Amino acid sequence: MIQEITLNSGVKVKIPTTFEYAKCRGCKASDIIWGITEKGKAIPVRFDDHEGWICHFEDCPKANEFRKEKKG
């Protein structure tokens, strides 16, 4: 089953209702859930007690290591 959550930024993401947490390859955070955006892109999300659902790229100190160059 799939559930839809809304990140604190307003982006809607679909995540499975049952899941196993993943570990970030950059900062080693172990509470990552992989979701799918409305555009079909995979996105790492996590729940923060103070901010609610957030994209892990917002708080990962190593996020820049995973950025891809824009084509164009």
PyMOL Python script that loads the backbone (N, CA, C, O; Angstrom):
from pymol import cmd

cmd.read_pdbstr("""\
ATOM      1  N   MET A   1       0.848  -1.182   0.000  1.00  0.00           N
ATOM      2  CA  MET A   1       0.000   0.000   0.000  1.00  0.00           C
ATOM      3  C   MET A   1       0.896   1.247   0.000  1.00  0.00           C
ATOM      4  O   MET A   1       2.027   1.233   0.485  1.00  0.00           O
ATOM      5  N   ILE A   2       0.353   2.291  -0.548  1.00  0.00           N
ATOM      6  CA  ILE A   2       1.072   3.559  -0.670  1.00  0.00           C
ATOM      7  C   ILE A   2       0.288   4.641   0.065  1.00  0.00           C
ATOM      8  O   ILE A   2      -0.942   4.668   0.033  1.00  0.00           O
ATOM      9  N   GLN A   3       1.017   5.524   0.723  1.00  0.00           N
ATOM     10  CA  GLN A   3       0.376   6.685   1.336  1.00  0.00           C
ATOM     11  C   GLN A   3       1.046   7.948   0.824  1.00  0.00           C
ATOM     12  O   GLN A   3       2.229   7.941   0.481  1.00  0.00           O
ATOM     13  N   GLU A   4       0.287   9.023   0.774  1.00  0.00           N
ATOM     14  CA  GLU A   4       0.838  10.287   0.314  1.00  0.00           C
ATOM     15  C   GLU A   4       1.099  11.179   1.522  1.00  0.00           C
ATOM     16  O   GLU A   4       0.238  11.347   2.385  1.00  0.00           O
ATOM     17  N   ILE A   5       2.294  11.744   1.567  1.00  0.00           N
ATOM     18  CA  ILE A   5       2.648  12.685   2.629  1.00  0.00           C
ATOM     19  C   ILE A   5       2.976  14.026   1.979  1.00  0.00           C
ATOM     20  O   ILE A   5       3.261  14.095   0.783  1.00  0.00           O
ATOM     21  N   THR A   6       2.935  15.067   2.763  1.00  0.00           N
ATOM     22  CA  THR A   6       3.322  16.385   2.278  1.00  0.00           C
ATOM     23  C   THR A   6       4.519  16.849   3.084  1.00  0.00           C
ATOM     24  O   THR A   6       4.465  16.937   4.310  1.00  0.00           O
ATOM     25  N   LEU A   7       5.608  17.148   2.372  1.00  0.00           N
ATOM     26  CA  LEU A   7       6.818  17.632   3.047  1.00  0.00           C
ATOM     27  C   LEU A   7       6.577  19.038   3.571  1.00  0.00           C
ATOM     28  O   LEU A   7       5.626  19.702   3.160  1.00  0.00           O
ATOM     29  N   ASN A   8       7.429  19.491   4.469  1.00  0.00           N
ATOM     30  CA  ASN A   8       7.290  20.838   5.027  1.00  0.00           C
ATOM     31  C   ASN A   8       7.422  21.916   3.960  1.00  0.00           C
ATOM     32  O   ASN A   8       7.027  23.060   4.184  1.00  0.00           O
ATOM     33  N   SER A   9       7.969  21.565   2.810  1.00  0.00           N
ATOM     34  CA  SER A   9       8.111  22.500   1.691  1.00  0.00           C
ATOM     35  C   SER A   9       6.852  22.548   0.821  1.00  0.00           C
ATOM     36  O   SER A   9       6.753  23.371  -0.089  1.00  0.00           O
ATOM     37  N   GLY A  10       5.893  21.663   1.105  1.00  0.00           N
ATOM     38  CA  GLY A  10       4.664  21.615   0.333  1.00  0.00           C
ATOM     39  C   GLY A  10       4.637  20.562  -0.757  1.00  0.00           C
ATOM     40  O   GLY A  10       3.593  20.331  -1.366  1.00  0.00           O
ATOM     41  N   VAL A  11       5.770  19.917  -1.014  1.00  0.00           N
ATOM     42  CA  VAL A  11       5.860  18.882  -2.049  1.00  0.00           C
ATOM     43  C   VAL A  11       5.144  17.621  -1.567  1.00  0.00           C
ATOM     44  O   VAL A  11       5.314  17.202  -0.422  1.00  0.00           O
ATOM     45  N   LYS A  12       4.342  17.022  -2.448  1.00  0.00           N
ATOM     46  CA  LYS A  12       3.661  15.775  -2.126  1.00  0.00           C
ATOM     47  C   LYS A  12       4.525  14.603  -2.571  1.00  0.00           C
ATOM     48  O   LYS A  12       5.063  14.599  -3.678  1.00  0.00           O
ATOM     49  N   VAL A  13       4.649  13.615  -1.700  1.00  0.00           N
ATOM     50  CA  VAL A  13       5.503  12.448  -1.943  1.00  0.00           C
ATOM     51  C   VAL A  13       4.732  11.200  -1.555  1.00  0.00           C
ATOM     52  O   VAL A  13       4.015  11.182  -0.554  1.00  0.00           O
ATOM     53  N   LYS A  14       4.887  10.157  -2.356  1.00  0.00           N
ATOM     54  CA  LYS A  14       4.274   8.870  -2.029  1.00  0.00           C
ATOM     55  C   LYS A  14       5.324   7.971  -1.399  1.00  0.00           C
ATOM     56  O   LYS A  14       6.434   7.824  -1.908  1.00  0.00           O
ATOM     57  N   ILE A  15       4.938   7.367  -0.263  1.00  0.00           N
ATOM     58  CA  ILE A  15       5.820   6.421   0.419  1.00  0.00           C
ATOM     59  C   ILE A  15       5.019   5.160   0.721  1.00  0.00           C
ATOM     60  O   ILE A  15       3.799   5.225   0.870  1.00  0.00           O
ATOM     61  N   PRO A  16       5.690   4.018   0.813  1.00  0.00           N
ATOM     62  CA  PRO A  16       4.961   2.795   1.151  1.00  0.00           C
ATOM     63  C   PRO A  16       4.482   2.852   2.606  1.00  0.00           C
ATOM     64  O   PRO A  16       5.141   3.452   3.456  1.00  0.00           O
ATOM     65  N   THR A  17       3.338   2.230   2.888  1.00  0.00           N
ATOM     66  CA  THR A  17       2.833   2.213   4.264  1.00  0.00           C
ATOM     67  C   THR A  17       3.689   1.319   5.156  1.00  0.00           C
ATOM     68  O   THR A  17       3.784   1.553   6.361  1.00  0.00           O
ATOM     69  N   THR A  18       4.310   0.296   4.571  1.00  0.00           N
ATOM     70  CA  THR A  18       5.282  -0.510   5.315  1.00  0.00           C
ATOM     71  C   THR A  18       6.613  -0.386   4.587  1.00  0.00           C
ATOM     72  O   THR A  18       6.672  -0.500   3.362  1.00  0.00           O
ATOM     73  N   PHE A  19       7.659  -0.158   5.328  1.00  0.00           N
ATOM     74  CA  PHE A  19       8.963   0.110   4.719  1.00  0.00           C
ATOM     75  C   PHE A  19      10.067  -0.282   5.678  1.00  0.00           C
ATOM     76  O   PHE A  19       9.837  -0.492   6.868  1.00  0.00           O
ATOM     77  N   GLU A  20      11.261  -0.375   5.141  1.00  0.00           N
ATOM     78  CA  GLU A  20      12.460  -0.528   5.951  1.00  0.00           C
ATOM     79  C   GLU A  20      13.249   0.760   5.811  1.00  0.00           C
ATOM     80  O   GLU A  20      13.361   1.313   4.717  1.00  0.00           O
ATOM     81  N   TYR A  21      13.789   1.232   6.909  1.00  0.00           N
ATOM     82  CA  TYR A  21      14.593   2.444   6.841  1.00  0.00           C
ATOM     83  C   TYR A  21      15.874   2.181   6.060  1.00  0.00           C
ATOM     84  O   TYR A  21      16.447   1.093   6.124  1.00  0.00           O
ATOM     85  N   ALA A  22      16.308   3.189   5.326  1.00  0.00           N
ATOM     86  CA  ALA A  22      17.562   3.123   4.584  1.00  0.00           C
ATOM     87  C   ALA A  22      18.590   3.999   5.285  1.00  0.00           C
ATOM     88  O   ALA A  22      18.242   4.849   6.104  1.00  0.00           O
ATOM     89  N   LYS A  23      19.861   3.782   4.956  1.00  0.00           N
ATOM     90  CA  LYS A  23      20.943   4.574   5.529  1.00  0.00           C
ATOM     91  C   LYS A  23      21.505   5.499   4.458  1.00  0.00           C
ATOM     92  O   LYS A  23      21.753   5.069   3.331  1.00  0.00           O
ATOM     93  N   CYS A  24      21.704   6.759   4.803  1.00  0.00           N
ATOM     94  CA  CYS A  24      22.287   7.722   3.866  1.00  0.00           C
ATOM     95  C   CYS A  24      23.750   7.338   3.607  1.00  0.00           C
ATOM     96  O   CYS A  24      24.506   7.087   4.546  1.00  0.00           O
ATOM     97  N   ARG A  25      24.139   7.294   2.333  1.00  0.00           N
ATOM     98  CA  ARG A  25      25.524   6.963   1.995  1.00  0.00           C
ATOM     99  C   ARG A  25      26.478   8.085   2.362  1.00  0.00           C
ATOM    100  O   ARG A  25      27.680   7.854   2.500  1.00  0.00           O
ATOM    101  N   GLY A  26      25.958   9.309   2.524  1.00  0.00           N
ATOM    102  CA  GLY A  26      26.809  10.449   2.832  1.00  0.00           C
ATOM    103  C   GLY A  26      27.042  10.624   4.324  1.00  0.00           C
ATOM    104  O   GLY A  26      28.171  10.510   4.800  1.00  0.00           O
ATOM    105  N   CYS A  27      25.963  10.903   5.068  1.00  0.00           N
ATOM    106  CA  CYS A  27      26.105  11.238   6.490  1.00  0.00           C
ATOM    107  C   CYS A  27      25.808  10.068   7.420  1.00  0.00           C
ATOM    108  O   CYS A  27      25.970  10.176   8.635  1.00  0.00           O
ATOM    109  N   LYS A  28      25.374   8.952   6.844  1.00  0.00           N
ATOM    110  CA  LYS A  28      25.078   7.719   7.591  1.00  0.00           C
ATOM    111  C   LYS A  28      23.817   7.794   8.441  1.00  0.00           C
ATOM    112  O   LYS A  28      23.604   6.931   9.293  1.00  0.00           O
ATOM    113  N   ALA A  29      22.961   8.822   8.228  1.00  0.00           N
ATOM    114  CA  ALA A  29      21.673   8.861   8.930  1.00  0.00           C
ATOM    115  C   ALA A  29      20.932   7.574   8.597  1.00  0.00           C
ATOM    116  O   ALA A  29      20.936   7.137   7.446  1.00  0.00           O
ATOM    117  N   SER A  30      20.298   6.964   9.592  1.00  0.00           N
ATOM    118  CA  SER A  30      19.687   5.653   9.371  1.00  0.00           C
ATOM    119  C   SER A  30      18.162   5.689   9.412  1.00  0.00           C
ATOM    120  O   SER A  30      17.527   4.647   9.576  1.00  0.00           O
ATOM    121  N   ASP A  31      17.565   6.873   9.264  1.00  0.00           N
ATOM    122  CA  ASP A  31      16.106   6.978   9.323  1.00  0.00           C
ATOM    123  C   ASP A  31      15.506   7.507   8.015  1.00  0.00           C
ATOM    124  O   ASP A  31      14.541   8.270   8.029  1.00  0.00           O
ATOM    125  N   ILE A  32      16.085   7.095   6.900  1.00  0.00           N
ATOM    126  CA  ILE A  32      15.677   7.570   5.591  1.00  0.00           C
ATOM    127  C   ILE A  32      14.614   6.644   4.994  1.00  0.00           C
ATOM    128  O   ILE A  32      14.729   5.421   5.072  1.00  0.00           O
ATOM    129  N   ILE A  33      13.595   7.233   4.408  1.00  0.00           N
ATOM    130  CA  ILE A  33      12.573   6.495   3.671  1.00  0.00           C
ATOM    131  C   ILE A  33      12.625   7.015   2.240  1.00  0.00           C
ATOM    132  O   ILE A  33      12.645   8.226   2.019  1.00  0.00           O
ATOM    133  N   TRP A  34      12.646   6.110   1.274  1.00  0.00           N
ATOM    134  CA  TRP A  34      12.646   6.535  -0.125  1.00  0.00           C
ATOM    135  C   TRP A  34      11.218   6.687  -0.597  1.00  0.00           C
ATOM    136  O   TRP A  34      10.408   5.765  -0.494  1.00  0.00           O
ATOM    137  N   GLY A  35      10.920   7.881  -1.124  1.00  0.00           N
ATOM    138  CA  GLY A  35       9.598   8.170  -1.657  1.00  0.00           C
ATOM    139  C   GLY A  35       9.685   8.525  -3.129  1.00  0.00           C
ATOM    140  O   GLY A  35      10.772   8.585  -3.704  1.00  0.00           O
ATOM    141  N   ILE A  36       8.528   8.759  -3.732  1.00  0.00           N
ATOM    142  CA  ILE A  36       8.437   9.122  -5.141  1.00  0.00           C
ATOM    143  C   ILE A  36       7.648  10.427  -5.248  1.00  0.00           C
ATOM    144  O   ILE A  36       6.546  10.541  -4.713  1.00  0.00           O
ATOM    145  N   THR A  37       8.226  11.408  -5.945  1.00  0.00           N
ATOM    146  CA  THR A  37       7.553  12.695  -6.136  1.00  0.00           C
ATOM    147  C   THR A  37       6.461  12.559  -7.200  1.00  0.00           C
ATOM    148  O   THR A  37       6.338  11.525  -7.857  1.00  0.00           O
ATOM    149  N   GLU A  38       5.673  13.626  -7.352  1.00  0.00           N
ATOM    150  CA  GLU A  38       4.619  13.628  -8.361  1.00  0.00           C
ATOM    151  C   GLU A  38       5.197  13.508  -9.774  1.00  0.00           C
ATOM    152  O   GLU A  38       4.499  13.080 -10.693  1.00  0.00           O
ATOM    153  N   LYS A  39       6.473  13.884  -9.952  1.00  0.00           N
ATOM    154  CA  LYS A  39       7.133  13.777 -11.258  1.00  0.00           C
ATOM    155  C   LYS A  39       7.815  12.418 -11.450  1.00  0.00           C
ATOM    156  O   LYS A  39       8.460  12.187 -12.473  1.00  0.00           O
ATOM    157  N   GLY A  40       7.674  11.524 -10.473  1.00  0.00           N
ATOM    158  CA  GLY A  40       8.227  10.181 -10.596  1.00  0.00           C
ATOM    159  C   GLY A  40       9.677  10.042 -10.179  1.00  0.00           C
ATOM    160  O   GLY A  40      10.299   9.017 -10.462  1.00  0.00           O
ATOM    161  N   LYS A  41      10.231  11.042  -9.517  1.00  0.00           N
ATOM    162  CA  LYS A  41      11.630  11.008  -9.073  1.00  0.00           C
ATOM    163  C   LYS A  41      11.726  10.437  -7.657  1.00  0.00           C
ATOM    164  O   LYS A  41      10.884  10.718  -6.804  1.00  0.00           O
ATOM    165  N   ALA A  42      12.761   9.636  -7.422  1.00  0.00           N
ATOM    166  CA  ALA A  42      13.019   9.103  -6.084  1.00  0.00           C
ATOM    167  C   ALA A  42      13.582  10.222  -5.215  1.00  0.00           C
ATOM    168  O   ALA A  42      14.401  11.021  -5.668  1.00  0.00           O
ATOM    169  N   ILE A  43      13.138  10.271  -3.968  1.00  0.00           N
ATOM    170  CA  ILE A  43      13.565  11.331  -3.058  1.00  0.00           C
ATOM    171  C   ILE A  43      13.712  10.749  -1.646  1.00  0.00           C
ATOM    172  O   ILE A  43      12.831  10.026  -1.181  1.00  0.00           O
ATOM    173  N   PRO A  44      14.825  11.061  -0.960  1.00  0.00           N
ATOM    174  CA  PRO A  44      14.995  10.575   0.413  1.00  0.00           C
ATOM    175  C   PRO A  44      14.265  11.505   1.378  1.00  0.00           C
ATOM    176  O   PRO A  44      14.506  12.712   1.383  1.00  0.00           O
ATOM    177  N   VAL A  45      13.383  10.950   2.187  1.00  0.00           N
ATOM    178  CA  VAL A  45      12.643  11.757   3.155  1.00  0.00           C
ATOM    179  C   VAL A  45      12.828  11.186   4.551  1.00  0.00           C
ATOM    180  O   VAL A  45      13.179  10.018   4.723  1.00  0.00           O
ATOM    181  N   ARG A  46      12.590  12.017   5.522  1.00  0.00           N
ATOM    182  CA  ARG A  46      12.641  11.573   6.917  1.00  0.00           C
ATOM    183  C   ARG A  46      11.696  12.422   7.733  1.00  0.00           C
ATOM    184  O   ARG A  46      11.319  13.516   7.315  1.00  0.00           O
ATOM    185  N   PHE A  47      11.311  11.927   8.897  1.00  0.00           N
ATOM    186  CA  PHE A  47      10.419  12.677   9.779  1.00  0.00           C
ATOM    187  C   PHE A  47      11.242  13.327  10.878  1.00  0.00           C
ATOM    188  O   PHE A  47      12.007  12.661  11.575  1.00  0.00           O
ATOM    189  N   ASP A  48      11.076  14.629  11.024  1.00  0.00           N
ATOM    190  CA  ASP A  48      11.750  15.389  12.067  1.00  0.00           C
ATOM    191  C   ASP A  48      10.689  15.811  13.084  1.00  0.00           C
ATOM    192  O   ASP A  48       9.643  16.338  12.705  1.00  0.00           O
ATOM    193  N   ASP A  49      10.952  15.583  14.363  1.00  0.00           N
ATOM    194  CA  ASP A  49       9.974  15.896  15.402  1.00  0.00           C
ATOM    195  C   ASP A  49       9.568  17.365  15.421  1.00  0.00           C
ATOM    196  O   ASP A  49       8.452  17.689  15.827  1.00  0.00           O
ATOM    197  N   HIS A  50      10.446  18.251  14.992  1.00  0.00           N
ATOM    198  CA  HIS A  50      10.160  19.686  15.043  1.00  0.00           C
ATOM    199  C   HIS A  50       9.630  20.236  13.724  1.00  0.00           C
ATOM    200  O   HIS A  50       8.831  21.172  13.717  1.00  0.00           O
ATOM    201  N   GLU A  51      10.075  19.656  12.601  1.00  0.00           N
ATOM    202  CA  GLU A  51       9.713  20.191  11.288  1.00  0.00           C
ATOM    203  C   GLU A  51       8.729  19.332  10.508  1.00  0.00           C
ATOM    204  O   GLU A  51       8.227  19.767   9.472  1.00  0.00           O
ATOM    205  N   GLY A  52       8.443  18.133  10.975  1.00  0.00           N
ATOM    206  CA  GLY A  52       7.572  17.224  10.232  1.00  0.00           C
ATOM    207  C   GLY A  52       8.352  16.504   9.155  1.00  0.00           C
ATOM    208  O   GLY A  52       9.551  16.271   9.312  1.00  0.00           O
ATOM    209  N   TRP A  53       7.692  16.146   8.056  1.00  0.00           N
ATOM    210  CA  TRP A  53       8.352  15.446   6.958  1.00  0.00           C
ATOM    211  C   TRP A  53       9.235  16.413   6.193  1.00  0.00           C
ATOM    212  O   TRP A  53       8.790  17.492   5.800  1.00  0.00           O
ATOM    213  N   ILE A  54      10.493  16.026   5.981  1.00  0.00           N
ATOM    214  CA  ILE A  54      11.432  16.859   5.230  1.00  0.00           C
ATOM    215  C   ILE A  54      12.188  15.995   4.222  1.00  0.00           C
ATOM    216  O   ILE A  54      12.336  14.786   4.397  1.00  0.00           O
ATOM    217  N   CYS A  55      12.656  16.644   3.174  1.00  0.00           N
ATOM    218  CA  CYS A  55      13.554  15.987   2.232  1.00  0.00           C
ATOM    219  C   CYS A  55      14.922  15.911   2.923  1.00  0.00           C
ATOM    220  O   CYS A  55      15.401  16.908   3.463  1.00  0.00           O
ATOM    221  N   HIS A  56      15.536  14.751   2.907  1.00  0.00           N
ATOM    222  CA  HIS A  56      16.819  14.599   3.596  1.00  0.00           C
ATOM    223  C   HIS A  56      17.903  15.486   2.989  1.00  0.00           C
ATOM    224  O   HIS A  56      18.878  15.808   3.667  1.00  0.00           O
ATOM    225  N   PHE A  57      17.752  15.888   1.720  1.00  0.00           N
ATOM    226  CA  PHE A  57      18.735  16.784   1.117  1.00  0.00           C
ATOM    227  C   PHE A  57      18.784  18.126   1.849  1.00  0.00           C
ATOM    228  O   PHE A  57      19.787  18.834   1.765  1.00  0.00           O
ATOM    229  N   GLU A  58      17.714  18.485   2.567  1.00  0.00           N
ATOM    230  CA  GLU A  58      17.687  19.749   3.309  1.00  0.00           C
ATOM    231  C   GLU A  58      18.614  19.745   4.519  1.00  0.00           C
ATOM    232  O   GLU A  58      19.172  20.782   4.878  1.00  0.00           O
ATOM    233  N   ASP A  59      18.781  18.584   5.149  1.00  0.00           N
ATOM    234  CA  ASP A  59      19.574  18.564   6.383  1.00  0.00           C
ATOM    235  C   ASP A  59      20.819  17.669   6.316  1.00  0.00           C
ATOM    236  O   ASP A  59      21.533  17.532   7.310  1.00  0.00           O
ATOM    237  N   CYS A  60      21.081  17.063   5.161  1.00  0.00           N
ATOM    238  CA  CYS A  60      22.259  16.214   5.029  1.00  0.00           C
ATOM    239  C   CYS A  60      23.492  17.086   4.785  1.00  0.00           C
ATOM    240  O   CYS A  60      23.509  17.856   3.826  1.00  0.00           O
ATOM    241  N   PRO A  61      24.511  16.986   5.619  1.00  0.00           N
ATOM    242  CA  PRO A  61      25.711  17.792   5.420  1.00  0.00           C
ATOM    243  C   PRO A  61      26.495  17.402   4.161  1.00  0.00           C
ATOM    244  O   PRO A  61      27.377  18.146   3.732  1.00  0.00           O
ATOM    245  N   LYS A  62      26.190  16.267   3.578  1.00  0.00           N
ATOM    246  CA  LYS A  62      26.903  15.800   2.387  1.00  0.00           C
ATOM    247  C   LYS A  62      26.018  15.829   1.141  1.00  0.00           C
ATOM    248  O   LYS A  62      26.339  15.173   0.150  1.00  0.00           O
ATOM    249  N   ALA A  63      24.923  16.567   1.168  1.00  0.00           N
ATOM    250  CA  ALA A  63      23.964  16.584   0.059  1.00  0.00           C
ATOM    251  C   ALA A  63      24.603  16.977  -1.266  1.00  0.00           C
ATOM    252  O   ALA A  63      24.228  16.439  -2.307  1.00  0.00           O
ATOM    253  N   ASN A  64      25.553  17.895  -1.254  1.00  0.00           N
ATOM    254  CA  ASN A  64      26.178  18.342  -2.502  1.00  0.00           C
ATOM    255  C   ASN A  64      26.904  17.227  -3.237  1.00  0.00           C
ATOM    256  O   ASN A  64      27.090  17.306  -4.452  1.00  0.00           O
ATOM    257  N   GLU A  65      27.315  16.191  -2.519  1.00  0.00           N
ATOM    258  CA  GLU A  65      28.010  15.071  -3.151  1.00  0.00           C
ATOM    259  C   GLU A  65      27.079  14.278  -4.071  1.00  0.00           C
ATOM    260  O   GLU A  65      27.549  13.534  -4.932  1.00  0.00           O
ATOM    261  N   PHE A  66      25.774  14.431  -3.896  1.00  0.00           N
ATOM    262  CA  PHE A  66      24.808  13.658  -4.666  1.00  0.00           C
ATOM    263  C   PHE A  66      24.129  14.473  -5.772  1.00  0.00           C
ATOM    264  O   PHE A  66      23.312  13.932  -6.517  1.00  0.00           O
ATOM    265  N   ARG A  67      24.448  15.737  -5.887  1.00  0.00           N
ATOM    266  CA  ARG A  67      23.818  16.569  -6.907  1.00  0.00           C
ATOM    267  C   ARG A  67      24.354  16.199  -8.294  1.00  0.00           C
ATOM    268  O   ARG A  67      25.549  15.964  -8.477  1.00  0.00           O
ATOM    269  N   LYS A  68      23.450  16.157  -9.244  1.00  0.00           N
ATOM    270  CA  LYS A  68      23.821  15.864 -10.619  1.00  0.00           C
ATOM    271  C   LYS A  68      23.876  17.167 -11.396  1.00  0.00           C
ATOM    272  O   LYS A  68      23.126  18.102 -11.116  1.00  0.00           O
ATOM    273  N   GLU A  69      24.769  17.222 -12.374  1.00  0.00           N
ATOM    274  CA  GLU A  69      24.845  18.414 -13.222  1.00  0.00           C
ATOM    275  C   GLU A  69      23.591  18.486 -14.075  1.00  0.00           C
ATOM    276  O   GLU A  69      23.085  17.466 -14.544  1.00  0.00           O
ATOM    277  N   LYS A  70      23.095  19.701 -14.270  1.00  0.00           N
ATOM    278  CA  LYS A  70      21.912  19.893 -15.096  1.00  0.00           C
ATOM    279  C   LYS A  70      22.294  19.721 -16.555  1.00  0.00           C
ATOM    280  O   LYS A  70      23.329  20.214 -17.002  1.00  0.00           O
ATOM    281  N   LYS A  71      21.447  19.018 -17.288  1.00  0.00           N
ATOM    282  CA  LYS A  71      21.672  18.831 -18.723  1.00  0.00           C
ATOM    283  C   LYS A  71      21.133  20.047 -19.451  1.00  0.00           C
ATOM    284  O   LYS A  71      20.113  20.616 -19.060  1.00  0.00           O
ATOM    285  N   GLY A  72      21.807  20.433 -20.488  1.00  0.00           N
ATOM    286  CA  GLY A  72      21.244  21.544 -21.218  1.00  0.00           C
ATOM    287  C   GLY A  72      22.264  22.272 -21.940  1.00  0.00           C
ATOM    288  O   GLY A  72      21.958  23.253 -22.618  1.00  0.00           O
TER     289      GLY A  72
END
""", "prot")
cmd.dss("prot")
cmd.show_as("cartoon", "prot")
cmd.util.cbc("prot")
cmd.orient("prot")
